[in-house]
C-alpha cells in the first residue's frame, strides 16, 4: 500500500518535479502510444502455401498469429536539457519505446512528436561488418549529416574515445560485441543531437570507458539536447540522468526524479524477490 501511495504522489506532481525542465521547450511528446507486435508461427507450424492462400481469399487470420501488446497507452513529454533513464525488467517495453521515438516502429495507436532528428545509437550510425572500423567511422559521421571534412576532423577523437587502437584497421566482423558497441557510441557521441537514445551502450567496456561515456552524456545534455538511456545498471541511471521512467509490462509505473524512481524500483524488486523466496519455503518437499 505504501508503494502505491508513493507512486501516486509522484504521478500527481509530474508537472512540478523540475522547474528547469518544464520551462525548457519540449523535444519529444508521446501521446497515448500503443505498439502491438504480431508474432507469426507462434504456438504451431506456419502451415503451407495453399492453406495461407485460402485464408487470404477468405480474409481469415492465421491460426498461428499472436499479438503482443508491447506498449500500452504511454504518454509523457521530454524537454530540452533532460537526461531520462528508462528502467524496468526485460520485456517491459524500454527498447520498443526507443524504436518508436526514433521512427522505426509505427504506432498502432497514438502518436509520437519530436522536435529535431532523433538518433538511436547503432542505427543512425550505419555500420557495416565487412568494412574496417576506419571506413565505418567515416560512414557513420556522414550518416549523421557531417561533411567529409568534418568526419576527418573528428576521426582521431573517435578512435581515441572508442579505445580500439590497432583494431581500427580490421573489419568490424572481427570485433567483439563490446568493441562494436564502443565504436557506435564514440561515433554517435562526437556530435550534438536534438534527441539521442542509447540502449545499454554503457554496459560495455571497462570502468574508464564507462566513466568517459557518462561524462559525455552529461555534456550532450548540457549542449541543449535530450538524452534517453536504457540501462540495467541503476547506478548509471542515478549518476547520469536527471529523470527516470519506470516501465512495467508496457505501461509507465512511475515517472519522476531519477533517485526517487530508482529507489522505488529497487524496493519493488526486493519485495518481489522476498515473495518468491517465501513461496519456495512454503512448498512441501518430496519427503513430506
C-alpha positions as CSV (number, residue, x, y, z in Angstrom):
1,X,0.0,0.0,0.0
2,X,2.9,2.4,0.8
3,X,4.5,1.8,-2.6
4,X,1.2,2.6,-4.4
5,X,0.8,5.8,-2.4
6,X,4.3,6.9,-3.2
7,X,3.9,6.2,-6.9
8,X,0.6,8.1,-6.9
9,X,2.2,11.1,-5.2
10,X,5.0,11.2,-7.8
11,X,2.5,10.9,-10.7
12,X,0.3,13.7,-9.3
13,X,3.3,16.0,-9.1
14,X,4.9,15.3,-12.5
15,X,4.1,18.9,-13.7
16,X,6.3,20.4,-10.9
17,X,9.0,17.9,-10.5
18,X,11.6,20.0,-12.3
19,X,11.1,23.7,-12.8
20,X,14.0,24.0,-15.2
21,X,12.8,21.1,-17.3
22,X,9.2,22.4,-17.5
23,X,10.4,25.8,-18.7
24,X,12.6,24.3,-21.4
25,X,10.9,23.6,-24.8
26,X,9.7,20.1,-25.4
27,X,11.7,17.8,-27.7
28,X,9.6,14.6,-27.5
29,X,5.9,14.3,-26.9
30,X,4.5,10.7,-26.6
31,X,0.7,10.8,-26.7
32,X,-1.3,7.6,-25.8
33,X,1.2,5.4,-27.6
34,X,0.3,1.8,-28.3
35,X,2.7,-0.6,-30.0
36,X,1.3,-4.1,-31.0
37,X,3.6,-6.8,-32.4
38,X,2.2,-9.6,-34.5
39,X,4.2,-12.8,-33.9
40,X,3.8,-15.3,-36.8
41,X,4.1,-19.0,-36.3
42,X,3.6,-18.8,-32.6
43,X,2.4,-22.0,-30.9
44,X,2.5,-24.2,-34.0
45,X,3.7,-24.6,-37.5
46,X,3.4,-21.9,-40.2
47,X,1.3,-24.2,-42.4
48,X,1.6,-24.5,-46.2
49,X,1.2,-22.0,-49.1
50,X,-2.2,-23.3,-50.3
51,X,-3.7,-23.0,-46.8
52,X,-2.3,-19.5,-46.5
53,X,-3.7,-18.5,-49.9
54,X,-7.2,-19.8,-48.8
55,X,-7.0,-17.8,-45.6
56,X,-6.2,-14.7,-47.7
57,X,-9.1,-15.2,-50.0
58,X,-11.5,-15.8,-47.1
59,X,-9.9,-12.9,-45.1
60,X,-9.2,-15.2,-42.2
61,X,-6.5,-14.6,-39.7
62,X,-3.7,-17.1,-39.4
63,X,-4.3,-19.6,-36.6
64,X,-0.7,-19.2,-35.5
65,X,-0.6,-15.4,-35.2
66,X,-0.2,-14.0,-31.7
67,X,-0.5,-10.3,-30.9
68,X,1.9,-8.9,-28.2
69,X,0.8,-5.5,-26.8
70,X,4.3,-4.2,-26.0
71,X,3.4,-0.5,-25.3
72,X,0.1,0.2,-23.6
73,X,-1.1,3.8,-23.8
74,X,2.1,5.6,-22.7
75,X,2.1,9.4,-22.5
76,X,4.9,11.8,-21.4
77,X,6.8,14.9,-22.5
78,X,10.6,15.2,-22.6
79,X,12.2,18.6,-22.5
80,X,15.4,20.0,-23.9
81,X,18.3,19.5,-21.4
82,X,16.9,16.4,-19.8
83,X,18.6,13.1,-19.5
84,X,16.0,10.4,-19.0
85,X,16.7,6.9,-17.8
86,X,14.3,4.1,-18.8
87,X,14.3,1.3,-16.3
88,X,12.3,-1.9,-15.9
89,X,12.5,-5.7,-16.2
90,X,13.4,-7.4,-19.5
91,X,10.4,-7.2,-21.8
92,X,8.9,-4.2,-20.1
93,X,9.0,-2.2,-23.4
94,X,12.1,0.0,-23.0
95,X,13.8,-0.8,-26.3
96,X,10.4,-0.8,-28.1
97,X,9.7,2.7,-26.8
98,X,13.1,4.0,-28.1
99,X,12.5,2.5,-31.5
100,X,9.1,4.2,-31.7
101,X,10.6,7.6,-30.8
102,X,13.2,7.0,-33.4
103,X,10.5,6.5,-36.0
104,X,11.5,2.8,-36.6
105,X,8.2,1.4,-35.3
106,X,4.9,2.9,-36.4
107,X,2.3,3.4,-33.6
108,X,-0.6,1.0,-33.6
109,X,-2.5,3.8,-31.9
110,X,-1.5,7.2,-30.6
111,X,1.4,9.4,-31.8
112,X,5.0,10.4,-31.2
113,X,6.1,14.0,-31.9
114,X,9.7,15.1,-32.0
115,X,11.5,18.4,-32.4
116,X,14.6,17.7,-34.5
117,X,16.1,14.4,-35.6
118,X,16.1,11.6,-33.1
119,X,19.2,9.4,-33.2
120,X,19.1,5.8,-31.9
121,X,22.6,4.7,-31.1
122,X,23.8,2.0,-33.5
123,X,21.1,2.6,-36.1
124,X,21.8,6.0,-37.5
125,X,25.5,5.2,-37.4
126,X,25.1,2.8,-40.3
127,X,28.0,0.5,-39.6
128,X,28.9,-2.4,-42.0
129,X,30.5,-5.6,-40.7
130,X,32.7,-6.1,-43.8
131,X,34.3,-2.7,-43.6
132,X,37.1,-1.6,-41.3
133,X,36.5,0.5,-38.3
134,X,38.2,3.4,-40.1
135,X,35.7,3.2,-43.0
136,X,32.8,2.8,-40.7
137,X,33.8,6.0,-38.8
138,X,33.6,8.0,-42.0
139,X,30.3,6.3,-43.0
140,X,28.8,6.8,-39.5
141,X,29.7,10.5,-39.5
142,X,28.3,11.0,-43.0
143,X,25.1,9.2,-41.9
144,X,24.7,11.8,-39.1
145,X,24.9,14.6,-41.6
146,X,28.5,15.6,-41.3
147,X,30.6,16.7,-44.3
148,X,33.6,14.6,-45.3
149,X,35.8,17.3,-43.9
150,X,34.0,17.2,-40.5
151,X,34.3,13.4,-40.5
152,X,38.0,13.6,-41.0
153,X,38.3,16.3,-38.3
154,X,36.6,14.1,-35.7
155,X,38.3,10.8,-36.7
156,X,41.2,10.8,-34.2
157,X,38.8,11.8,-31.3
158,X,36.5,8.9,-32.2
159,X,39.3,6.3,-32.4
160,X,40.7,7.5,-29.0
161,X,37.3,7.5,-27.3
162,X,36.5,4.0,-28.6
163,X,39.8,2.6,-27.3
164,X,40.1,0.3,-30.3
165,X,43.7,1.1,-31.1
166,X,45.2,-1.0,-33.8
167,X,41.9,-2.9,-34.3
168,X,40.6,0.2,-36.1
169,X,42.1,-1.1,-39.4
170,X,40.4,-4.5,-39.1
171,X,36.9,-5.4,-40.4
172,X,34.1,-4.9,-37.9
173,X,33.1,-8.5,-38.2
174,X,36.3,-9.3,-36.3
175,X,35.2,-7.1,-33.3
176,X,33.6,-8.4,-30.2
177,X,30.1,-7.1,-29.5
178,X,31.6,-4.8,-26.8
179,X,34.1,-3.3,-29.2
180,X,31.5,-2.7,-31.9
181,X,29.2,-1.0,-29.3
182,X,32.0,1.2,-28.1
183,X,32.7,2.3,-31.6
184,X,29.0,3.1,-32.2
185,X,28.9,5.2,-29.1
186,X,32.1,7.0,-29.9
187,X,30.7,7.9,-33.4
188,X,27.3,9.0,-32.1
189,X,28.7,11.0,-29.2
190,X,31.0,13.1,-31.3
191,X,28.1,15.2,-32.5
192,X,25.4,17.1,-30.5
193,X,22.0,15.6,-31.1
194,X,18.5,17.0,-30.8
195,X,17.4,13.7,-29.2
196,X,20.0,10.9,-28.6
197,X,18.8,7.5,-27.5
198,X,21.2,5.0,-26.0
199,X,20.3,1.3,-25.4
200,X,22.7,-0.4,-23.0
201,X,25.8,1.1,-24.6
202,X,27.4,1.8,-21.2
203,X,27.2,-1.9,-20.2
204,X,30.3,-2.5,-22.4
205,X,33.9,-1.6,-21.8
206,X,35.9,-1.1,-18.7
207,X,35.4,1.3,-15.9
208,X,37.4,4.0,-17.6
209,X,35.2,3.8,-20.8
210,X,32.0,3.9,-18.7
211,X,33.3,7.0,-16.8
212,X,34.1,8.8,-20.1
213,X,30.7,7.8,-21.6
214,X,28.8,9.1,-18.6
215,X,30.7,12.4,-18.7
216,X,30.0,12.7,-22.5
217,X,26.2,12.1,-21.8
218,X,26.3,14.9,-19.3
219,X,28.0,17.2,-21.9
220,X,25.4,16.2,-24.6
221,X,22.6,17.2,-22.2
222,X,24.3,20.5,-21.4
223,X,24.6,21.2,-25.1
224,X,20.8,21.6,-25.2
225,X,19.9,18.1,-26.4
226,X,17.8,15.4,-24.8
227,X,19.2,12.0,-23.9
228,X,17.3,8.8,-23.3
229,X,19.3,6.0,-21.7
230,X,18.2,2.4,-21.3
231,X,20.3,0.6,-18.7
232,X,20.0,-2.3,-16.2
233,X,22.7,-0.6,-14.2
234,X,20.8,1.6,-11.7
235,X,23.9,3.3,-10.6
236,X,24.5,4.6,-14.2
237,X,20.9,5.9,-14.2
238,X,21.2,7.8,-10.9
239,X,24.7,9.2,-11.8
240,X,23.8,10.2,-15.4
241,X,20.1,11.0,-15.6
242,X,18.0,13.8,-14.2
243,X,14.8,11.9,-14.6
244,X,13.7,8.3,-14.8
245,X,10.7,6.5,-16.2
246,X,9.9,3.0,-14.8
247,X,8.2,0.8,-17.4
248,X,6.3,-2.4,-16.4
249,X,4.5,-4.6,-18.9
250,X,4.3,-1.7,-21.4
251,X,2.9,0.9,-19.1
252,X,4.5,3.7,-17.0
253,X,4.7,2.6,-13.5
254,X,6.5,5.7,-12.2
255,X,8.0,8.9,-13.7
256,X,10.0,11.5,-11.8
257,X,13.3,12.4,-10.3
258,X,15.9,9.7,-11.1
259,X,16.9,9.0,-7.5
260,X,13.3,8.7,-6.3
261,X,12.2,6.4,-9.1
262,X,15.3,4.1,-8.8
263,X,14.7,3.8,-5.1
264,X,11.1,2.8,-5.6
265,X,12.0,0.3,-8.4
266,X,14.7,-1.2,-6.2
267,X,12.3,-1.6,-3.3
268,X,9.7,-3.3,-5.6
269,X,12.3,-5.7,-7.0
270,X,13.5,-6.6,-3.5
271,X,9.9,-7.1,-2.3
272,X,9.2,-9.4,-5.3
273,X,12.3,-11.4,-4.6
274,X,11.2,-11.8,-0.9
275,X,7.8,-13.0,-2.0
276,X,9.3,-15.6,-4.4
277,X,11.6,-16.8,-1.6
278,X,8.6,-17.2,0.8
279,X,6.7,-19.2,-1.7
280,X,9.6,-21.6,-2.2
281,X,9.9,-22.1,1.5
282,X,6.2,-22.9,1.8
283,X,6.3,-25.5,-1.0
284,X,6.3,-29.1,0.5
285,X,9.3,-31.3,-0.2
286,X,9.1,-34.7,-1.8
287,X,9.6,-36.4,1.6
288,X,6.6,-34.6,3.0
